[in-house]
Amino acid sequence: MVLPGRPRTAPVDETFHDWASRRYGEGTARAAANALGVVTYDAGTGRLSAAFVWELFRRVYAPTVPTVRWVAGGWQGVVDRMEARARDLGVRIRTGARLTGLPGGGPVIVATELSSARRLLGDESLRWESGHCVMRDLAVRSDRRDRLVAVDLDAGGFHESYSMQDASIAPRGESLFQLDMPVRAGESTGAARERLDAFTDLTVPGWRERTTWQRTATAKGRTGALDLPGATWRDRPAIDRGDGVFLAGDMVAAPGMRGEIAIFSGIRAAEGAVRAVRAARAARSGAA
Ligand SMILES: Cc1cc2nc3c(=O)[nH]c(=O)nc-3n(C[C@H](O)[C@H](O)[C@H](O)COP(=O)(O)OP(=O)(O)OC[C@H]3O[C@@H](n4cnc5c(N)ncnc54)[C@H](O)[C@@H]3O)c2cc1C
């Protein structure tokens, strides 16, 4: 599937499973869909639009297409630097405070998950397909059997070591992993967690005896946008909501993969907000 000469695009209107089964056989199509659990967090990736899944597949697995960048110190380091820069520029930042309505008096960018944006904007149409998974962050005493990356072609699970890329993010002698397992339709979170435990047994042998820290979480409907057959990113909730209100996040109408969608939409929303401020100023000076 990743060899040179394979198609660059796939049809929007067909499921990935049907399209890929026809070209590569059903077993390969299923394995490829599960290999993308790492970016879809979904147990039914094959039901999604072939165009959407194929682009992700090429991004993640085709050798010449750039995908992964590791940031020294982890993403928190990037966020900390952005925060420091914003404060330097005079931006006032308030955290740990939940908004229950939109502030007035100028353009506003709502950069929350869609469920919160729905409430803040009072707009029930702000919905899109997303994944459902259980996750585990795990620190263990290091062992030679520890693995860098493991992809679960049967069930869509994913395992990755962060400390093997960047030793500075874990205490000396410890390894840090992130694992996830998509929850199947109709499956309980507990049952999915049992499958995640079994997957962890395979990828971090003896983890139960070696664990120094762990946390688990469940994400439902907030793991980024998934496009069903017939839809592309352009059909997702629009960034510009009118009246100086803009949306940003990984579930809105912007291209890219995962966090890129949030970043691209954030840039578009910021450009729109700046334009709105300038237009309001021009209108005021025109009126004066
Ligand atoms: C385990 C995991 C691993 C990932 N790995 C990668 C990766 O390797 N590469 C990648 O590109 N992406 C990755 N992602 C995806 C990436 O984290 C997301 O796409 C990105 O964080 C989405 O950003 P966002 O701003 O849209 O939403 P979020 O990061 O969810 O931010 C929304 C914020 O809005 C706040 N909020 C909600 N309601 C309100 C309210 N009423 N008032 C005030 N604040 C509110 C929330 O508290 C939250 O902080 C990963 C995600 C997960 C879960």
The ligand as an SDF file (V2000), in Angstrom:
LIG
                    3D

 53 58  0  0  0  0  0  0  0  0999 V2000
   -3.3350   10.6630   23.8910 C   0  0  0  0  0  0  0  0  0  0  0  0
   -3.2950   11.6930   22.7810 C   0  0  0  0  0  0  0  0  0  0  0  0
   -2.1540   11.7830   21.9860 C   0  0  0  0  0  0  0  0  0  0  0  0
   -2.1000   12.7250   20.9640 C   0  0  0  0  0  0  0  0  0  0  0  0
   -0.9840   12.7890   20.1880 N   0  0  0  0  0  0  0  0  0  0  0  0
   -0.9320   13.6550   19.1820 C   0  0  0  0  0  0  0  0  0  0  0  0
    0.2220   13.7310   18.3680 C   0  0  0  0  0  0  0  0  0  0  0  0
    1.1940   13.0030   18.5730 O   0  0  0  0  0  0  0  0  0  0  0  0
    0.2300   14.6150   17.3350 N   0  0  0  0  0  0  0  0  0  0  0  0
   -0.8290   15.4370   17.0960 C   0  0  0  0  0  0  0  0  0  0  0  0
   -0.7560   16.2460   16.1590 O   0  0  0  0  0  0  0  0  0  0  0  0
   -1.9360   15.3930   17.8600 N   0  0  0  0  0  0  0  0  0  0  0  0
   -2.0080   14.5210   18.8950 C   0  0  0  0  0  0  0  0  0  0  0  0
   -3.1300   14.4650   19.6580 N   0  0  0  0  0  0  0  0  0  0  0  0
   -4.2570   15.3360   19.2940 C   0  0  0  0  0  0  0  0  0  0  0  0
   -4.0600   16.7280   19.8170 C   0  0  0  0  0  0  0  0  0  0  0  0
   -3.7740   16.6510   21.2030 O   0  0  0  0  0  0  0  0  0  0  0  0
   -5.3590   17.4890   19.6060 C   0  0  0  0  0  0  0  0  0  0  0  0
   -5.7020   17.4600   18.2320 O   0  0  0  0  0  0  0  0  0  0  0  0
   -5.2450   18.9270   20.0430 C   0  0  0  0  0  0  0  0  0  0  0  0
   -4.8650   19.0190   21.3980 O   0  0  0  0  0  0  0  0  0  0  0  0
   -6.5870   19.6100   19.8780 C   0  0  0  0  0  0  0  0  0  0  0  0
   -6.4530   20.9240   20.2910 O   0  0  0  0  0  0  0  0  0  0  0  0
   -7.7340   21.7900   20.5210 P   0  0  0  0  0  0  0  0  0  0  0  0
   -7.2320   23.1590   20.8640 O   0  0  0  0  0  0  0  0  0  0  0  0
   -8.6940   21.6120   19.4070 O   0  0  0  0  0  0  0  0  0  0  0  0
   -8.5220   21.1630   21.7620 O   0  0  0  0  0  0  0  0  0  0  0  0
   -8.0740   20.8470   23.2390 P   0  0  0  0  0  0  0  0  0  0  0  0
   -6.6090   20.6000   23.3320 O   0  0  0  0  0  0  0  0  0  0  0  0
   -9.0410   19.7900   23.7030 O   0  0  0  0  0  0  0  0  0  0  0  0
   -8.3600   22.2150   24.0230 O   0  0  0  0  0  0  0  0  0  0  0  0
   -9.6640   22.6780   24.3200 C   0  0  0  0  0  0  0  0  0  0  0  0
   -9.5750   23.4340   25.6270 C   0  0  0  0  0  0  0  0  0  0  0  0
  -10.7920   24.1300   25.8510 O   0  0  0  0  0  0  0  0  0  0  0  0
  -11.0540   24.1300   27.2580 C   0  0  0  0  0  0  0  0  0  0  0  0
  -12.4770   24.4250   27.4740 N   0  0  0  0  0  0  0  0  0  0  0  0
  -13.5510   23.6820   27.1110 C   0  0  0  0  0  0  0  0  0  0  0  0
  -14.6810   24.2980   27.4730 N   0  0  0  0  0  0  0  0  0  0  0  0
  -14.3320   25.4790   28.0640 C   0  0  0  0  0  0  0  0  0  0  0  0
  -15.0640   26.5710   28.6560 C   0  0  0  0  0  0  0  0  0  0  0  0
  -16.3890   26.5600   28.6830 N   0  0  0  0  0  0  0  0  0  0  0  0
  -14.3700   27.6050   29.1760 N   0  0  0  0  0  0  0  0  0  0  0  0
  -13.0070   27.6330   29.1290 C   0  0  0  0  0  0  0  0  0  0  0  0
  -12.2540   26.6270   28.5850 N   0  0  0  0  0  0  0  0  0  0  0  0
  -12.9180   25.5720   28.0670 C   0  0  0  0  0  0  0  0  0  0  0  0
  -10.6560   22.7240   27.6720 C   0  0  0  0  0  0  0  0  0  0  0  0
  -10.4300   22.6640   29.0650 O   0  0  0  0  0  0  0  0  0  0  0  0
   -9.3800   22.5240   26.8480 C   0  0  0  0  0  0  0  0  0  0  0  0
   -8.2350   22.9560   27.5450 O   0  0  0  0  0  0  0  0  0  0  0  0
   -3.2020   13.5640   20.7080 C   0  0  0  0  0  0  0  0  0  0  0  0
   -4.3560   13.4670   21.5110 C   0  0  0  0  0  0  0  0  0  0  0  0
   -4.4090   12.5370   22.5200 C   0  0  0  0  0  0  0  0  0  0  0  0
   -5.6580   12.4540   23.3670 C   0  0  0  0  0  0  0  0  0  0  0  0
  1  2  1  0
  2  3  1  0
  2 52  2  0
  3  4  2  0
  4  5  1  0
  4 50  1  0
  5  6  2  0
  6  7  1  0
  6 13  1  0
  7  8  2  0
  7  9  1  0
  9 10  1  0
 10 11  2  0
 10 12  1  0
 12 13  2  0
 13 14  1  0
 14 15  1  0
 14 50  1  0
 15 16  1  0
 16 17  1  0
 16 18  1  0
 18 19  1  0
 18 20  1  0
 20 21  1  0
 20 22  1  0
 22 23  1  0
 23 24  1  0
 24 25  2  0
 24 26  1  0
 24 27  1  0
 27 28  1  0
 28 29  2  0
 28 30  1  0
 28 31  1  0
 31 32  1  0
 32 33  1  0
 33 34  1  0
 33 48  1  0
 34 35  1  0
 35 36  1  0
 35 46  1  0
 36 37  1  0
 36 45  1  0
 37 38  2  0
 38 39  1  0
 39 40  1  0
 39 45  2  0
 40 41  1  0
 40 42  2  0
 42 43  1  0
 43 44  2  0
 44 45  1  0
 46 47  1  0
 46 48  1  0
 48 49  1  0
 50 51  2  0
 51 52  1  0
 52 53  1  0
M  END
$$$$
